[in-house]
Amino acid sequence: MKRGIVLFAHGSRDPEWGEPVRKLAGILAERDTDASVVTAFLEHLPPPLEQAVDTLAERGVNDITVVPVFIAQGGHLKQDLPRIVAAIRKTHAKLSIKLAPAMGESSAVLEAMAEFASLASRGAR
């Protein structure tokens, strides 16, 4: 099976808002060369999740993991994302699409954020 990863973030009207998510996708693509990595946004920024999945399907990917770049599971991840994925599964019935938990719920991510906060308080970044 060919793997794909979608980094799914909220989005913003400010086009610069998506830059860290795109940078994260680049870092991930360099580290996990066996996976095809794309970004998707819930609102305002392209591409929406449906288009990101279409792109992966066009690349021959058949095993997709949607990784929410969110701090925690809120309404968007508990209600909106499952609804969007259910609709996508109807269109792409042959794809395996899994949902990962919110990134911010990972101990490793929380440790990295705590380290950043500590460094920032000392004037470092």
Summary of the structure (lengths in Angstrom):
residues: 125
radius of gyration: 15.2
end to end distance: 39.4
largest distance: 51.0
contacts: 349
relative contact order: 0.17
helix: 50%
strand: 19%
